[in-house]
Amino acid sequence: MLKIGLTGGIASGKSLVATRLAELGAVLVDADAIAREVVEPGTPGLAAVVDAFGPEILDGEGRLDRPRLGAIVFQQPERREELNGIVHPLVRERAAAVIAAAPEDAVVVQDIPLLVETGQQSNFHLVLVVDAPEDVRLQRMTEHRGMTEADARSRMAAQASRQDRLAAADVVLTNSGTREELLAAVDGLWDERLLPFARNISQATVAARRGAPVLATPNSDWPRQAAGLAERLKVAAPEDILAVDHIGSTSVPGLEAKDVIDLQLAVSDLATADRIAPLLGAAGFPPWPGILMDSPHGRHDPAAWSKRLHGNADPARPVNLHVRVAGSPGWRFALCFRDWLRADPAAREKYAAEKRRVAALHASDANTSGYADDKEAWFRDVAAPGMERWAESSGWQPPSYVSDSANAAQR
């Protein structure tokens, strides 16, 4: 199933987005609603809250007096953490039960106001943030919710900053206009991205890519996107994944590149790569069928260049996921090539010129395979010897987790 984490600051419009997604067919898991359920009278959750905060946080009917409790926790961060420590585990347990009952091909949307604060970003295929400027949210709280400005600002300060939420987002829905504009944006997201994404996961299919190679202006956001994708992948098989590294052109600052994130996932052997393939597929990265080898360079046994290649099921974020054995020639080449280009401006410009030349040759192609094939000669004749000279002169060494993996295998 496709798992979406939905969040947004108070008065951002998140509830409207959640309602619309449920109307479109998503299975909605509302953390706020569950948080109310787990502290209803007679529940262990309410008993724990009373034990921590005292019976004065109950109203005359024995129910939780939310305004009174809110006044305490929003003014005292340490008490807020104490309350979260009671309620959040109960909410997660109940949410897990709802998700387990959903159909396998469902789009599951978890509405979690404190998703960023609780560090849950890596648990989802996508994080959807509903955003509005702080002055707009403040106006909504004072005019429509009857809050004082001081209370509204206190509630906003108790949540993650707008900057932190946006940094965690895969999708941002801006809600500074009309209700109709926001709903139209949700509908478009559902049709153009969420449904195809869910279908690709269900069918274990990489999102289709078409068109000639187009080199994009360097994007400073590529590393952030790569880091978020890497963290999701690590969660998929934490015992088997040695590392996930951002490689390729989008990992080199200032280098023009196709808007495709290349990641290298290191494993101890190819048997592990094959065993975790279904887990990577469930995480949104199905295998590309039939791609089992890098183009060999140098004097290594060609068989040593074996790998597995996965891609992203998300139609809006192309990814090449190269699964390679740590210490193998292909694994080392990817890391050394990246670091060489980062360190050597002249090498970086030579590669940029070659990319532009080959992209022009294939400007009318239906896909990028010819572009990739025609760069191989440059990798063999220019990149391989150039980066080896740099590695020797600079003392470059691959990451140390290779020796750790080898030692573990020997034990």
Salt bridges, closest charged atoms under 4 A:
GLU23 OE1 - ARG20 NH1 3.38
GLU37 OE1 - ARG94 NH1 2.77
GLU40 OE1 - ARG63 NH2 2.50
ASP65 OD2 - ARG68 NE 3.66
GLU82 OE1 - ARG79 NE 2.88
ASP111 OD1 - LYS14 NZ 2.63
ASP131 OD2 - ARG162 NH2 2.70
GLU149 OE2 - ARG153 NE 3.01
ASP151 OD1 - ARG155 NE 3.70
ASP170 OD2 - ARG232 NH2 2.27
ASP187 OD2 - ARG20 NH2 2.91
ASP221 OD1 - ARG224 NE 2.63
GLU231 OE2 - LYS234 NZ 3.15
ASP240 OD1 - ARG275 NH2 2.95
GLU256 OE2 - ARG356 NH1 2.45
ASP259 OD1 - ARG317 NH2 2.81
ASP262 OD1 - HIS322 NE2 2.72
ASP274 OD1 - ARG308 NE 2.75
ASP294 OD1 - LYS307 NZ 2.88
ASP294 OD2 - ARG324 NE 2.70
ASP314 OD2 - ARG193 NH2 2.54
ASP339 OD1 - ARG338 NE 2.85
ASP339 OD1 - ARG342 NH1 3.95
GLU349 OE2 - ARG356 NH2 2.76
GLU354 OE2 - ARG357 NH2 2.91
ASP365 OD2 - HIS362 ND1 2.56
ASP374 OD2 - HIS362 NE2 2.69
GLU376 OE1 - HIS297 NE2 3.60
ASP381 OD1 - ARG380 NE 2.96
GLU388 OE2 - ARG332 NH1 2.72
